[in-house]
Amino acid sequence: METAVRQPATATARQTIAILDFGSQYTQLIARRVRDSRVYCEIFPHDVTADELGARNIVGLILSGGPASVYEDGAPQIDPKLLDGSLPVLGICYGMQLMATVLGGEVGPEGLREYGPASVRLTERDGIFEGLGDSERAWMSHGDSVLRLPPGFASIATTERLPIAAMSDGGRRYGLQFHPEVMHTPRGAEVVRNFLFRVCGCVGDWTPAAFVEETVAELRRTVGDRSAICALSGGVDSAVAAALVARAIGARLTCVFIDTGLMREGEAEQVVATFGSASAGHPPGQGPPLRLIRVDASERFLSKLTGAVDPEQKRAIIGEEFIRAFEEEAARAGLTAGRPAGEKALLVQGTIYPDVIESKSRDSTTSARIKTHHNVGGLPEIMALDVVEPLRRLFKDEVRRVGAELGLPDAILWRHPFPGPGLAVRVIGPVDRESLDALRRADAIFLEELRAADLYRQVAQAFAVLTPVRSVGVMGDGRTYGSLVALRAVTTEDFMTADWARLPYELLARVSARIVNEVPAVNRVVYDISSKPPATIEWE
C-alpha cells in the first residue's frame, strides 16, 4: 500500500529513545515508563540498523528482554554498530545478555536462573542507581545469566544467587538482569528516569501541548493545500484526530460518519447529535468549524458480512468496505478535482499505537501479529486515498491528554473504546440483524447499569459478547434453549495490558437478570475474568 502521509514526522527532530523489541511481554511497559517521564520513545524491531536509526534524533537505546537464549541458533541479534559506545544503552534481561555476548562476554544457563522477587544489592550507586538504597527489591525472570563480563565492564549489583545482576562500562552502557519496567520492582521507575536524564541527557519535554504544536505544524507542512476527509466514529481516537487536523487545515476537513449498522444501541444518533450540531458552528472543544456527513451503509456492510465467521475475515471485509465507502465520499466531495495527476485524496484515521503493535503493521518485520485492526493491517493493498494518522504513536491515555489539551469534553474523552469493526467482532460466528439486535440490547443494559452504579469511569472498557453457545434453561416452568451472553469489563491505563474489573456481585446479578428478562434470545449470562495477557480485551 502506497501512502504519502502516514505519521507526522515530528519524531525525527524530537529527542527519541529507541526501544529494540526482542519479543518481551514487557516491551510496551518499557515504553510506558519512558513516556511517563515525559520523554518520547518508539519501539523498533530488534534488527533495525544503525543507519536506519541515524535519520532520527536517537539519544539512547533500551534493549528489551525476550524468551530466547542468546547462544541458540536463530536467537534475535542486534546491529553491532549500535553497541559501539556512541549511544547510551540500557540492556534489560535478554538485552543485557545480548550486549554482553556481542561485546565479548559469556552467557549461559549455569544454574543461576531466578524467577520472581529478589533482593538486589547495589555495589555502585551512581549513574542509573543514583538515589537508591544499598539494597532494593526487584523482579527477576531469567533462565540464563552473564557468566563472564565483557572487557571494560564491571558488576554493579548482585543477588544471593547472581554475582552479576547488573553491569556497567563506567560510562554510558548498562545492563540489568532484573526488570525495572514492572511494578514488582518498586523503584524501577527511578532507575529508568536515571538512565533517561543522567545518562542520556533527556530534556523531558514530551507533553500534550508540545505534541499538539508539533503535530499541527507538521500536518500543515505535509498536507499542504489539500483537503481531507476524516473517518469519524465518535470515539475518542477519531475525535482527537479530527480536532488536530481541523486545527491544522480548518474548513478543508470534512468528517464522514459511516453508519455500518454495527454500532451500539443509539450510538449512530448520538454521534450525529454530538458532532452533527457542530457542522453549523464549531466542533466539540476548540477549533475551526467542521462539517459532518452521515452515510447509511448498514445494508452494504451486512450484505458483505453474510457467511463470514472467521474474525480476521470479518475485519478484512470491514476494512475493505470502510475504505471503499470513504473513497466514494471523497470523490463525491470533489476532493481530488483540479489536483495534479496521481495525487490522492487524504483520509484521516484515529489509529493509535496499540493498533499498530497488535496488527504487526508494515512498519515491523519481526513483531508477532495478535490480531488485525481494520484500520491498520486490514486496509486493502490498493487504495485511492493516502492515510493520515496523527495519533499513530500515542497510547490511549496519551490520546486522552491530547484531547483535553484540545478542549474536547469529558463525554468524548472518557467514552469507552469501541472496535472499528463494531459489533461484528462481538457476535461470535455469523452476523445477522437478529444477533446484532440481541447483542445491542444486552450491551446497552450492561452500560446502563454501570452508569447507574457510578462505575462507568472506574472501568476502561465494558461490553457484552454474543457467543455461539446455546444452553438449556428453564423459564416459566418450560424448557428453553437460548444463547449465552458473556460480559467483559477491564481496567487498564494503556490497553496494552489489562486486568478484569472486580465489579460488585449485586451489579452483575442485576445485569444478568435484566438481560435474560429483556432479551428473548438469551437465557444465560457469564462474566469473563481473564486478564490481558493471556487473553486480549476483545474476544475476536
N, C-alpha and C positions, 0 to 999 in steps of 0.2 A: 504494500500500500504506500503510495507516494503522498506525503503530507508536507506542505511547505511551512506550516506553522504548527508546531507540536506543543512546545512549552516555552514560555518567555525565558530568554537566555540570561536573566539576571544572575543566575547561579554561577555563570562563568566569571563574573567580576567579583562576586562576594567571597569572602573567606570561607573555605569549604573544608570540612573534614570528610575524607573518603573512607567509608566502611567497606572493607572487602569481605564478601559473604562466602564462607567455606561450608555452608549448609547447617549452621547452628539454628536451633529453635529459638535462640535468644537474640538473633541479629537485629530484629526490629526493636527489641528493648534497648539495645545499644544506641540505636538512632534516637529513641525517645529520650534517653538520658542526656545525649548531646544537645538535643533541641530544647530540653528543659533548662539548659544552661544558656539559652539564647544564642546558640552557635549553630550555624547552618551545616547540615551534613547530607550526604547522599549515600545510598547503598549501591555498590558495584559488584558485578560478578568477580570471582577470585582471579580470573585470567585476564582482567583488564591490564593493559600495558602502561608502562611509564610514559610512553609517547601519547597515549590516549588521554591520560590524566594531565599531561603537560599543558593542554589547552585551557585548563581550568586553574583557578587560584586555590590550589590544594595547599593547605598549611599543616596537614598532619594526616596520618593513616592509622586506622584501627583495624586489626585483623581479627575476625570473629572466631569463635570456636567452631567445631564441626565433629561429625560422627566418625570420621576416618582416622586411620593411623598413618603418620607421615612416611613410614618406611614401607607401606604396602604399595604394590603395583597399582597405578592408576589413581593414587591419592591426589587430591587437589593441590596444585602448585601455585607459585607466585612468580611474577617477573622479578628476577634478582636485582634489577636496577632500582626497584622500589625500596630495597633494604640497604642501599649503599651509603646511608648516613646523611643524605642530602635533605631528607624529610624526617620529622619526628614520627616514631612508630610506637604503637601500643599493641602488642600481641596478647590475645586472651585465649587461654587453654590451647586448642589446636593452633591458634595463631602464634602463641609463644613457642610451641614445639616446632612449627614450620620455620619460624625465624631462627631458632637455634640450629636446626638442621642445615638450612641454606648458608648460614654464616660459619659453619664448621664445627658445631657441637654434635651431641649424640642424644637420641631419644629412644626409649624402649619401654617395654611393659614390665620391668623388673620388680614386680610385686609391690609397687608403690601406688596402686590405684586408691582413689578416695572418692566417695560419693556422700553428699550431704554436708552438714555444717562442720566447720573445723576452726580451731583457734590458730591464727596466723601470727607468728612473732616477727615483728619488723626489726631487722638489723640495721637498716638505714632509714632515716625519717626525714629525708628531704625529697625534692622532686615530686613525684606522684604521691608520696606518703607524707607530705608536709602537713602538719597539724594533727596527725593521727597519734594514737597511743602506742605503747610498746607492743601491745597485743590486741588484735581485732578479730571479731568473728567474720567468717567468710564462707561462701557456698562453693563446694568442690563438686566436680562432675567429670572425672577423667580416669581412664584406664592406663594411659601412657604418661610419661613424665620425662623431663630433661635429666639425663644421666651425667652428661658432661657439658659444661658451659662452652659457648663459642669463645674464641680468642678475644680478649678485651672486655669480656663481661664478668660480672660478679653476682653472687646470690645476695639479694637484699631482703629476703623473707624466708622463713622456714615454718614447717608444721611438725607435729610429733612424728609423722611418717615420712615427711618430704624435706630433704635438705635444700632443695631449690624450688621454693613456692613462688618466687618472683626473681627476676634478673634485670640488670641494667648495665649499659656500657659506660655509665658515669656521665652521660650527656643527654642524648635525645632519643635513645631506643630502649624500650622497656618491654618486659614480658611478665604476664600474670598467669599463674596456673589456676587461680580462682576466678569467679565471675563477679565483677563489680557492678554489672548492669542489673542484677536481680535484687529483689527486695530482701532476700535472705542474707545478703551482705549489707548489714545496716549502714555502714559508712562508705559503701561503694560509690555513691554519687559524688562524694568528696574526692575520691580517687580519680574519677572521670574528670571532674572540674579541674583538679590539679594538672592533669595531662593537658587539658584544653588551654588553660590560662597561663600556667607556669612553664609548661614545656613548649606548647605550640604558639603561645603569644596571641591567642584569640582575643577579639575585642568584646564579643558578646552583644552584638547589635542586631541579632535576628529577632525582630519584633513585628507585631501585626502592622504597625504604622509604616515601618520600613518596607515590609513586603508589599503593601498597597502602593506606596510611592514608586517602588522599583517596577512592579508588575504593570501598573498603568503606563509608565513611561515606555516600557518595553513593548507593550501591546500597541501603543501609538506608532512606535517605530516599525514593527513587523506587519501590522495590519495596513498601515498607510492610509490611503483614502478609500479603501474598500469598505463595503457594507458586510454585515454578518447576520446570521440567524442563530438564536440560542435555543438549545433543547431544554426547555423549562418544564420540570416535573412538579415544581412546588416544594421540593425538599431543600434542605439547607445547602447542599453542594451546588445544585444548579442555580439556586437563588443567589448565592455568593458569587458564582462565576458570572452570572448575568449582571450583577451590580458592579463588578470590577470592569467588565468590558464596556458597560454603559458609561461608566466614568471615563473610560479611555476614548470611546468613539461616539458617544452621545446618541443622537436620533438615528444613526446609521445601523443600530442594532434593533432587530425585530425578534421578539421572543415567540416561540412556537410551542404550544402545548398539544402534544399528540395524545388524544384520549383513546387508549388501546382497548378499553373495555376490561382491563386487567387491574384497575385501581381498587383501593379500599372503598368502603361504603361512604358515599357522599363526597369523595375526595375530588373528583373532577369539578364538581360545583364549587368546592372550597377553593381550589386553585384559581378558578376564574374569578371568584369573588375577591380573593386576596390580590391577585396580580392584574386581573382584567380591569378593575377600577382604576388601576394606575395608568391604563392606556390613555385616559383623559387628562392625566396630570403627571404626578411623579410616582415612581415605584416605591415600595416599602423601603424605608431608610433614606439616605441622602443620595442625590444624583440627578441626572437629567431625565426627562420623560422617556418612557419606553413603550413599545407597542406590543400587545399580546394577541396572537391568533390562535384560536382553538380549532383543532381538526378532529372530527369524529371519525376515527379509523377502527372502531371496535369490530365491525363485520370483517374488515380486511384482516386483522390480526387473528381473530378466532378461526377464520377460514384457513389461514396458513398453518395454524397450530393443530388442525384436525389430524388425529392419528399420531401426533408426536408424544412420545413417552420419555425418552432419554433427556435428562436435564440439559446436557450440552447441546443436543439438537434443538431444544426449545430456545436456549439462549442464542444460538446461531440464527434461527428463524427470526427471532425478535430483533436481534441486532441488524440483520439484513433489512427487515421491513422498516425499522426506525430510519435508517439511512435513506432508503428509497423515498419514504414519506417526506423527509427533510429536503431531499434533492428536488422533489416536486414543488415544495413550498418555496424553495429558493428560486426556482425557475419562474414560478407564478408571480413572485415578488419582483422579478426582473433584476436580481442582484448581480447577474453577470452581463447584463446589457451594456454594451459600449466598452467592455473591458478588453484588454489585449488578448489575442488568441492564446488559448491554453491556460489562461489564468482562471482558477476555480473560485467558486463562492466559498465563504467561510462558515463553518459550523462550530459554535461554542458548546463545549460539554463540561459537566461538573465532575470529571474524572479526578479521583484523589489517589494518594499513594497506596493505600491498601488494595485498591482495584488493580493497580499496576503490578504490585508484588505478587498477588494471588493469581493473576492471569498469565504469569510468565510473558510479559509483553515483549514486543520485538526489540526492546532495549537490551534484553538479557539473553545470553547464550547458555546459561547454566542453571538458572533457578528453576525449581520444580513448579509445574502448574498445579494449583489446588483446584481452581475452577475458573472458567472463562467468564469474565464480566462482559455483558453485551456491549459496553462502550469501550472495551479495550480489545481483548483477543477475539471478541465476537463480531468485530467490524468486518465488512466484506473487503476483499482484496482490491477491487477496483471501485473507486468512488469518484463522483463528480464534485466532491467537496473536500476542502482542506480543513483539518480539525484543529481547533484552538482549545487548549486545555490549561487554563491559567492556574488551576489548583493541583496539577498533576504530582507535585512533590510535597503536598501537605497531608498530614494526618487529620482525622476528623476533628479532634479538639482544636487543632490549629485553624481549621476552616471556620469553626465557630468564633474563634477570637478575631479572625479577619472580618467575619460578618458583623461582629459587634463594632469593630473599628469603622466599618462602612455605615453603621447606623441601622442595620436590619433589626426588626422587633424580635422579642423572645419567642413569639409564636412560630416564627420561621426557624430561628436558630436552634430551638430545642425540640423541633418536630422529630419524631423517631425516624431513622433511616428506612427507606423503602427500596427494595431491589428494583433495578431498571426493568427487568422482565416482569415485575409486578407479581400478581397472584398466580401467574403461570408456573412459577417455581415453588409455590406454596400449596398447589394442588399436586400431590404426588401421583404421577400417572397421567392419563389422557385429560385434556382440558376441554370442558364444555360449559355452556351457560348455567346448567343446573348445579354443577360442582362449584363454579365460581360464586353463584348466589348464596349457596350454603356456607361457603368459606367466608364470604364478605360479612354475613350476619354474625357468625361465630367470632370473627376477628373484632368486629365493632363492639360486641358485648364485652370482650376482654378489655379493650381500651377504655370503654365507658366505666367499667368497674375500677380500673386502675386510677382514672382521673377522680372518680368519686371518693376513693380512699386516699387521695393526695399522694399517690405513689408514681404517677407518670414520669415525673422528673427524676425520681430515685432510681429508675432503671434506664439503661441506654437504649434498649430496643425490646419490644414485646410484640408478639403476633401469634396467630393461630395457623396450624397446618392441617389440611385435609388429607388424611392418609388413605391408601387403598385398602386398608384393613377393615373388614366388616366383622361384626361380632353379634352374638345372640344377646338380647336383652329382654327385660320384662317391663311392660308399661300398660297400666290398666288391666292387670291380670292376663294380658295377652303377650304372645311372643313377638319380639321384633328382631329384625336382622338389619342393623344400621351401621353407619360409618363411624370411624374413630377419629376424633379431633385431638391433635397434640398442641399444647400451649408451650410457648417458649418465651422466656424473659431473661435478659442478661445484663450484667454490669460490666463496664469497661471504660477506659479512657480513650483508647485509640483504635479499637476494633481489630487490632492485630491479635490480641489475646482477650479472652473474656471468661467470666465465671457466671454460673447460673444464679439468678436472683432468688434470695430466700424470702419469697412472698408469704404473707400470713396464710395459714390454713383456712381461716374463715373467708378470706378473699377468694381463694381458689375454690372453695366449696360453693360460694355464690355464683362464680363464673360458670362452674360446671353445671349447676342446677339450671341456670338461665339458658345455657347452650342446649342442653337436652330437652328443655321445655319449649324453646323458641325456634329451634332449627329442626324441622321434622326429620331430616335425613340422618341425624346424629343421635346415637344412644350411649356413647361412651366418650369420656374425656380423660386425657393423661397429661402429666406435666413433665417436660424434658429437664433433667438435672445434669446435663453434660456440659463440661467446660470446653473452651477452645484454647489450645488443642486438648484432646484429640479430635473433637468434633469441629465443624465450622458453625457459624451463627445460624445461617440459613440451613435448611435441610437439603436443598438441591443447589 
